[in-house]
Amino acid sequence: MTDAIEPWVREILRCPVGRHELVDATNEAGEPVLECAEDCGGAGQRRQFPITDGIPVLLESDATTVTR
């Protein structure tokens, strides 16, 4: 689903909290999300941002924090 995001847009998308690069991932339900490429929120923690109808929702309030 993230294939619908233009490559030039992908290059500028960043985590609104830590300003990290975002990479493709899936959440526990198997849905596509964008995830911080680096720890964000604490050691071993990454934020995941949902993709709704092909549009990344980069709001801190909608992010989920996962442990890696």
Gaussian input, Z-matrix of N, CA and C with variables (Angstrom, degrees):
# hf/3-21g

backbone

0 1
 N
 C     1     B1
 C     2     B2     1     A1
 N     3     B3     2     A2     1     D1
 C     4     B4     3     A3     2     D2
 C     5     B5     4     A4     3     D3
 N     6     B6     5     A5     4     D4
 C     7     B7     6     A6     5     D5
 C     8     B8     7     A7     6     D6
 N     9     B9     8     A8     7     D7
 C    10    B10     9     A9     8     D8
 C    11    B11    10    A10     9     D9
 N    12    B12    11    A11    10    D10
 C    13    B13    12    A12    11    D11
 C    14    B14    13    A13    12    D12
 N    15    B15    14    A14    13    D13
 C    16    B16    15    A15    14    D14
 C    17    B17    16    A16    15    D15
 N    18    B18    17    A17    16    D16
 C    19    B19    18    A18    17    D17
 C    20    B20    19    A19    18    D18
 N    21    B21    20    A20    19    D19
 C    22    B22    21    A21    20    D20
 C    23    B23    22    A22    21    D21
 N    24    B24    23    A23    22    D22
 C    25    B25    24    A24    23    D23
 C    26    B26    25    A25    24    D24
 N    27    B27    26    A26    25    D25
 C    28    B28    27    A27    26    D26
 C    29    B29    28    A28    27    D27
 N    30    B30    29    A29    28    D28
 C    31    B31    30    A30    29    D29
 C    32    B32    31    A31    30    D30
 N    33    B33    32    A32    31    D31
 C    34    B34    33    A33    32    D32
 C    35    B35    34    A34    33    D33
 N    36    B36    35    A35    34    D34
 C    37    B37    36    A36    35    D35
 C    38    B38    37    A37    36    D36
 N    39    B39    38    A38    37    D37
 C    40    B40    39    A39    38    D38
 C    41    B41    40    A40    39    D39
 N    42    B42    41    A41    40    D40
 C    43    B43    42    A42    41    D41
 C    44    B44    43    A43    42    D42
 N    45    B45    44    A44    43    D43
 C    46    B46    45    A45    44    D44
 C    47    B47    46    A46    45    D45
 N    48    B48    47    A47    46    D46
 C    49    B49    48    A48    47    D47
 C    50    B50    49    A49    48    D48
 N    51    B51    50    A50    49    D49
 C    52    B52    51    A51    50    D50
 C    53    B53    52    A52    51    D51
 N    54    B54    53    A53    52    D52
 C    55    B55    54    A54    53    D53
 C    56    B56    55    A55    54    D54
 N    57    B57    56    A56    55    D55
 C    58    B58    57    A57    56    D56
 C    59    B59    58    A58    57    D57
 N    60    B60    59    A59    58    D58
 C    61    B61    60    A60    59    D59
 C    62    B62    61    A61    60    D60
 N    63    B63    62    A62    61    D61
 C    64    B64    63    A63    62    D62
 C    65    B65    64    A64    63    D63
 N    66    B66    65    A65    64    D64
 C    67    B67    66    A66    65    D65
 C    68    B68    67    A67    66    D66
 N    69    B69    68    A68    67    D67
 C    70    B70    69    A69    68    D68
 C    71    B71    70    A70    69    D69
 N    72    B72    71    A71    70    D70
 C    73    B73    72    A72    71    D71
 C    74    B74    73    A73    72    D72
 N    75    B75    74    A74    73    D73
 C    76    B76    75    A75    74    D74
 C    77    B77    76    A76    75    D75
 N    78    B78    77    A77    76    D76
 C    79    B79    78    A78    77    D77
 C    80    B80    79    A79    78    D78
 N    81    B81    80    A80    79    D79
 C    82    B82    81    A81    80    D80
 C    83    B83    82    A82    81    D81
 N    84    B84    83    A83    82    D82
 C    85    B85    84    A84    83    D83
 C    86    B86    85    A85    84    D84
 N    87    B87    86    A86    85    D85
 C    88    B88    87    A87    86    D86
 C    89    B89    88    A88    87    D87
 N    90    B90    89    A89    88    D88
 C    91    B91    90    A90    89    D89
 C    92    B92    91    A91    90    D90
 N    93    B93    92    A92    91    D91
 C    94    B94    93    A93    92    D92
 C    95    B95    94    A94    93    D93
 N    96    B96    95    A95    94    D94
 C    97    B97    96    A96    95    D95
 C    98    B98    97    A97    96    D96
 N    99    B99    98    A98    97    D97
 C   100   B100    99    A99    98    D98
 C   101   B101   100   A100    99    D99
 N   102   B102   101   A101   100   D100
 C   103   B103   102   A102   101   D101
 C   104   B104   103   A103   102   D102
 N   105   B105   104   A104   103   D103
 C   106   B106   105   A105   104   D104
 C   107   B107   106   A106   105   D105
 N   108   B108   107   A107   106   D106
 C   109   B109   108   A108   107   D107
 C   110   B110   109   A109   108   D108
 N   111   B111   110   A110   109   D109
 C   112   B112   111   A111   110   D110
 C   113   B113   112   A112   111   D111
 N   114   B114   113   A113   112   D112
 C   115   B115   114   A114   113   D113
 C   116   B116   115   A115   114   D114
 N   117   B117   116   A116   115   D115
 C   118   B118   117   A117   116   D116
 C   119   B119   118   A118   117   D117
 N   120   B120   119   A119   118   D118
 C   121   B121   120   A120   119   D119
 C   122   B122   121   A121   120   D120
 N   123   B123   122   A122   121   D121
 C   124   B124   123   A123   122   D122
 C   125   B125   124   A124   123   D123
 N   126   B126   125   A125   124   D124
 C   127   B127   126   A126   125   D125
 C   128   B128   127   A127   126   D126
 N   129   B129   128   A128   127   D127
 C   130   B130   129   A129   128   D128
 C   131   B131   130   A130   129   D129
 N   132   B132   131   A131   130   D130
 C   133   B133   132   A132   131   D131
 C   134   B134   133   A133   132   D132
 N   135   B135   134   A134   133   D133
 C   136   B136   135   A135   134   D134
 C   137   B137   136   A136   135   D135
 N   138   B138   137   A137   136   D136
 C   139   B139   138   A138   137   D137
 C   140   B140   139   A139   138   D138
 N   141   B141   140   A140   139   D139
 C   142   B142   141   A141   140   D140
 C   143   B143   142   A142   141   D141
 N   144   B144   143   A143   142   D142
 C   145   B145   144   A144   143   D143
 C   146   B146   145   A145   144   D144
 N   147   B147   146   A146   145   D145
 C   148   B148   147   A147   146   D146
 C   149   B149   148   A148   147   D147
 N   150   B150   149   A149   148   D148
 C   151   B151   150   A150   149   D149
 C   152   B152   151   A151   150   D150
 N   153   B153   152   A152   151   D151
 C   154   B154   153   A153   152   D152
 C   155   B155   154   A154   153   D153
 N   156   B156   155   A155   154   D154
 C   157   B157   156   A156   155   D155
 C   158   B158   157   A157   156   D156
 N   159   B159   158   A158   157   D157
 C   160   B160   159   A159   158   D158
 C   161   B161   160   A160   159   D159
 N   162   B162   161   A161   160   D160
 C   163   B163   162   A162   161   D161
 C   164   B164   163   A163   162   D162
 N   165   B165   164   A164   163   D163
 C   166   B166   165   A165   164   D164
 C   167   B167   166   A166   165   D165
 N   168   B168   167   A167   166   D166
 C   169   B169   168   A168   167   D167
 C   170   B170   169   A169   168   D168
 N   171   B171   170   A170   169   D169
 C   172   B172   171   A171   170   D170
 C   173   B173   172   A172   171   D171
 N   174   B174   173   A173   172   D172
 C   175   B175   174   A174   173   D173
 C   176   B176   175   A175   174   D174
 N   177   B177   176   A176   175   D175
 C   178   B178   177   A177   176   D176
 C   179   B179   178   A178   177   D177
 N   180   B180   179   A179   178   D178
 C   181   B181   180   A180   179   D179
 C   182   B182   181   A181   180   D180
 N   183   B183   182   A182   181   D181
 C   184   B184   183   A183   182   D182
 C   185   B185   184   A184   183   D183
 N   186   B186   185   A185   184   D184
 C   187   B187   186   A186   185   D185
 C   188   B188   187   A187   186   D186
 N   189   B189   188   A188   187   D187
 C   190   B190   189   A189   188   D188
 C   191   B191   190   A190   189   D189
 N   192   B192   191   A191   190   D190
 C   193   B193   192   A192   191   D191
 C   194   B194   193   A193   192   D192
 N   195   B195   194   A194   193   D193
 C   196   B196   195   A195   194   D194
 C   197   B197   196   A196   195   D195
 N   198   B198   197   A197   196   D196
 C   199   B199   198   A198   197   D197
 C   200   B200   199   A199   198   D198
 N   201   B201   200   A200   199   D199
 C   202   B202   201   A201   200   D200
 C   203   B203   202   A202   201   D201

   B1=1.4562
   B2=1.5235
   B3=1.3353
   B4=1.4578
   B5=1.5185
   B6=1.3679
   B7=1.4595
   B8=1.5236
   B9=1.3270
   B10=1.4519
   B11=1.5290
   B12=1.3236
   B13=1.4602
   B14=1.5292
   B15=1.3012
   B16=1.4642
   B17=1.5400
   B18=1.3309
   B19=1.4707
   B20=1.5300
   B21=1.3169
   B22=1.4685
   B23=1.5293
   B24=1.3289
   B25=1.4652
   B26=1.5224
   B27=1.3185
   B28=1.4762
   B29=1.5238
   B30=1.3139
   B31=1.4629
   B32=1.5224
   B33=1.3190
   B34=1.4667
   B35=1.5318
   B36=1.3376
   B37=1.4609
   B38=1.5287
   B39=1.3170
   B40=1.4622
   B41=1.5190
   B42=1.3164
   B43=1.4557
   B44=1.5259
   B45=1.3262
   B46=1.4582
   B47=1.5290
   B48=1.3212
   B49=1.4624
   B50=1.5322
   B51=1.3373
   B52=1.4672
   B53=1.5130
   B54=1.3230
   B55=1.4724
   B56=1.5291
   B57=1.3493
   B58=1.4640
   B59=1.5200
   B60=1.3177
   B61=1.4585
   B62=1.5222
   B63=1.3216
   B64=1.4587
   B65=1.5236
   B66=1.3273
   B67=1.4601
   B68=1.5207
   B69=1.3273
   B70=1.4620
   B71=1.5195
   B72=1.3095
   B73=1.4601
   B74=1.5247
   B75=1.3241
   B76=1.4530
   B77=1.5173
   B78=1.3188
   B79=1.4574
   B80=1.5269
   B81=1.3372
   B82=1.4688
   B83=1.5248
   B84=1.3194
   B85=1.4686
   B86=1.5302
   B87=1.3350
   B88=1.4589
   B89=1.5120
   B90=1.3372
   B91=1.4649
   B92=1.5275
   B93=1.3447
   B94=1.4597
   B95=1.5301
   B96=1.3197
   B97=1.4621
   B98=1.5192
   B99=1.3180
   B100=1.4610
   B101=1.5201
   B102=1.3308
   B103=1.4622
   B104=1.5156
   B105=1.3289
   B106=1.4594
   B107=1.5260
   B108=1.3061
   B109=1.4518
   B110=1.5296
   B111=1.3275
   B112=1.4644
   B113=1.5248
   B114=1.3451
   B115=1.4605
   B116=1.5166
   B117=1.3186
   B118=1.4582
   B119=1.5210
   B120=1.2978
   B121=1.4524
   B122=1.5178
   B123=1.3090
   B124=1.4558
   B125=1.5152
   B126=1.3085
   B127=1.4662
   B128=1.5232
   B129=1.3180
   B130=1.4518
   B131=1.5174
   B132=1.3279
   B133=1.4623
   B134=1.5239
   B135=1.3080
   B136=1.4641
   B137=1.5152
   B138=1.2981
   B139=1.4671
   B140=1.5194
   B141=1.3208
   B142=1.4594
   B143=1.5200
   B144=1.3178
   B145=1.4614
   B146=1.5209
   B147=1.3212
   B148=1.4708
   B149=1.5265
   B150=1.3167
   B151=1.4594
   B152=1.5193
   B153=1.3250
   B154=1.4530
   B155=1.5271
   B156=1.3118
   B157=1.4655
   B158=1.5240
   B159=1.3443
   B160=1.4564
   B161=1.5170
   B162=1.3359
   B163=1.4641
   B164=1.5258
   B165=1.3410
   B166=1.4569
   B167=1.5285
   B168=1.3308
   B169=1.4614
   B170=1.5294
   B171=1.3274
   B172=1.4603
   B173=1.5284
   B174=1.3184
   B175=1.4529
   B176=1.5228
   B177=1.3212
   B178=1.4656
   B179=1.5297
   B180=1.3181
   B181=1.4713
   B182=1.5318
   B183=1.3200
   B184=1.4724
   B185=1.5245
   B186=1.3216
   B187=1.4645
   B188=1.5233
   B189=1.3162
   B190=1.4581
   B191=1.5259
   B192=1.3227
   B193=1.4531
   B194=1.5236
   B195=1.3306
   B196=1.4639
   B197=1.5287
   B198=1.3107
   B199=1.4677
   B200=1.5132
   B201=1.3000
   B202=1.4784
   B203=1.4927
   A1=111.09
   A2=116.78
   A3=118.58
   A4=111.71
   A5=116.91
   A6=119.79
   A7=110.85
   A8=117.20
   A9=121.40
   A10=112.07
   A11=116.96
   A12=120.83
   A13=107.84
   A14=115.68
   A15=120.80
   A16=110.72
   A17=117.24
   A18=120.37
   A19=113.69
   A20=118.35
   A21=119.71
   A22=110.84
   A23=116.62
   A24=120.33
   A25=109.17
   A26=116.84
   A27=121.62
   A28=111.16
   A29=116.64
   A30=120.66
   A31=113.07
   A32=117.89
   A33=119.60
   A34=113.57
   A35=117.87
   A36=119.98
   A37=110.12
   A38=116.33
   A39=122.19
   A40=109.10
   A41=115.98
   A42=121.45
   A43=107.92
   A44=118.22
   A45=120.07
   A46=113.15
   A47=117.62
   A48=121.67
   A49=110.78
   A50=116.39
   A51=120.83
   A52=114.54
   A53=117.63
   A54=123.45
   A55=112.84
   A56=116.38
   A57=121.12
   A58=110.67
   A59=115.43
   A60=121.34
   A61=107.96
   A62=117.04
   A63=122.54
   A64=109.47
   A65=115.84
   A66=121.54
   A67=109.35
   A68=115.98
   A69=121.50
   A70=110.26
   A71=116.58
   A72=123.12
   A73=107.81
   A74=116.27
   A75=121.73
   A76=108.25
   A77=116.33
   A78=120.27
   A79=109.46
   A80=116.87
   A81=121.40
   A82=112.51
   A83=117.08
   A84=121.29
   A85=112.20
   A86=117.34
   A87=121.75
   A88=114.25
   A89=116.74
   A90=120.85
   A91=109.91
   A92=117.26
   A93=119.61
   A94=111.63
   A95=115.33
   A96=122.83
   A97=107.71
   A98=115.60
   A99=121.12
   A100=106.28
   A101=116.11
   A102=121.58
   A103=110.31
   A104=116.50
   A105=121.19
   A106=109.34
   A107=117.28
   A108=122.09
   A109=111.11
   A110=117.09
   A111=122.30
   A112=108.87
   A113=115.99
   A114=120.04
   A115=110.15
   A116=115.03
   A117=120.86
   A118=107.89
   A119=117.05
   A120=120.77
   A121=112.21
   A122=117.40
   A123=122.04
   A124=110.08
   A125=115.66
   A126=120.55
   A127=110.30
   A128=116.75
   A129=122.34
   A130=114.87
   A131=117.68
   A132=120.97
   A133=110.51
   A134=115.13
   A135=121.87
   A136=108.86
   A137=116.29
   A138=120.41
   A139=109.23
   A140=115.57
   A141=122.33
   A142=108.28
   A143=114.96
   A144=121.55
   A145=108.97
   A146=116.83
   A147=119.88
   A148=112.04
   A149=114.31
   A150=121.93
   A151=105.83
   A152=116.82
   A153=122.37
   A154=109.62
   A155=116.58
   A156=122.07
   A157=111.87
   A158=116.46
   A159=121.91
   A160=114.85
   A161=117.07
   A162=121.26
   A163=109.63
   A164=117.98
   A165=120.00
   A166=110.72
   A167=115.83
   A168=121.46
   A169=106.61
   A170=116.32
   A171=121.58
   A172=111.41
   A173=115.21
   A174=121.64
   A175=108.30
   A176=116.69
   A177=120.42
   A178=110.67
   A179=116.80
   A180=120.96
   A181=112.51
   A182=118.28
   A183=121.52
   A184=112.63
   A185=117.51
   A186=121.71
   A187=110.89
   A188=114.34
   A189=122.13
   A190=106.27
   A191=117.22
   A192=121.29
   A193=108.89
   A194=115.79
   A195=121.49
   A196=108.83
   A197=115.59
   A198=121.46
   A199=108.99
   A200=115.99
   A201=122.27
   A202=110.11
   D1=-30.24
   D2=179.10
   D3=-73.41
   D4=-7.79
   D5=176.44
   D6=-63.15
   D7=-23.48
   D8=-178.70
   D9=-71.89
   D10=-14.49
   D11=179.58
   D12=-81.89
   D13=124.07
   D14=-178.85
   D15=-58.12
   D16=141.91
   D17=-179.26
   D18=-55.47
   D19=-39.00
   D20=-178.60
   D21=-67.95
   D22=-29.89
   D23=176.80
   D24=-72.48
   D25=-42.35
   D26=178.69
   D27=-55.39
   D28=-37.94
   D29=-178.22
   D30=-65.83
   D31=-27.31
   D32=-176.78
   D33=-101.47
   D34=-10.76
   D35=178.49
   D36=-66.83
   D37=131.94
   D38=178.98
   D39=-140.18
   D40=156.74
   D41=174.51
   D42=-62.10
   D43=129.79
   D44=-179.47
   D45=-71.33
   D46=-13.08
   D47=-178.69
   D48=-94.22
   D49=-59.83
   D50=-175.81
   D51=-99.82
   D52=-3.16
   D53=-179.36
   D54=62.53
   D55=24.54
   D56=179.19
   D57=-80.79
   D58=158.92
   D59=171.39
   D60=-63.95
   D61=149.42
   D62=177.83
   D63=-110.35
   D64=136.84
   D65=-179.48
   D66=-121.02
   D67=159.06
   D68=178.06
   D69=-68.66
   D70=139.60
   D71=176.88
   D72=-155.32
   D73=178.50
   D74=172.89
   D75=-128.55
   D76=148.36
   D77=178.61
   D78=-86.33
   D79=-176.22
   D80=-177.74
   D81=-61.58
   D82=-25.68
   D83=178.82
   D84=-86.44
   D85=-0.38
   D86=179.91
   D87=83.56
   D88=9.84
   D89=179.44
   D90=-85.26
   D91=146.89
   D92=178.78
   D93=-68.45
   D94=139.55
   D95=177.08
   D96=-141.59
   D97=167.34
   D98=169.54
   D99=-106.74
   D100=134.30
   D101=-175.36
   D102=-124.23
   D103=144.46
   D104=176.15
   D105=-58.43
   D106=136.82
   D107=179.18
   D108=-78.47
   D109=-13.99
   D110=179.91
   D111=-129.52
   D112=165.16
   D113=176.53
   D114=-56.35
   D115=138.21
   D116=-177.11
   D117=-149.18
   D118=110.07
   D119=-178.55
   D120=107.98
   D121=-5.37
   D122=179.45
   D123=147.70
   D124=165.64
   D125=-179.10
   D126=-61.13
   D127=127.16
   D128=178.55
   D129=78.31
   D130=6.49
   D131=-179.96
   D132=-109.74
   D133=141.08
   D134=176.93
   D135=-131.24
   D136=146.28
   D137=175.23
   D138=-93.07
   D139=140.63
   D140=174.75
   D141=-116.99
   D142=134.18
   D143=-179.53
   D144=-113.11
   D145=131.64
   D146=-177.55
   D147=-70.02
   D148=158.43
   D149=172.76
   D150=-117.99
   D151=116.02
   D152=-176.99
   D153=-112.14
   D154=118.90
   D155=-178.14
   D156=52.44
   D157=39.91
   D158=177.85
   D159=80.86
   D160=3.87
   D161=-177.97
   D162=-113.87
   D163=122.07
   D164=177.42
   D165=-66.70
   D166=133.20
   D167=178.33
   D168=-102.86
   D169=97.15
   D170=-173.83
   D171=-97.89
   D172=57.35
   D173=176.74
   D174=-110.56
   D175=131.34
   D176=-179.31
   D177=-56.69
   D178=-37.39
   D179=-178.20
   D180=-67.25
   D181=-21.56
   D182=179.12
   D183=-97.99
   D184=-4.30
   D185=-178.46
   D186=-76.71
   D187=151.56
   D188=174.20
   D189=-114.92
   D190=137.95
   D191=177.43
   D192=-99.45
   D193=127.81
   D194=179.32
   D195=-119.45
   D196=155.06
   D197=178.27
   D198=-99.27
   D199=132.42
   D200=178.65
   D201=-114.49

